[in-house]
């Protein structure tokens, strides 16, 4: 049961990391443009931070419990 749950967590983790990477690239490209939609840029940066937090939480759940 735990292996199946870990596999699902790993899949979700990979999806979040991919979305984080894509947002990072979009933010970088948008920041280089002459006219920048500051509101959209702010939303993407906020979403990127949310993803980073979610990634950290999932990674900590995947660390084996040393007391076990």
Beta strands, then each sheet from edge to edge (+ up, - down):
end
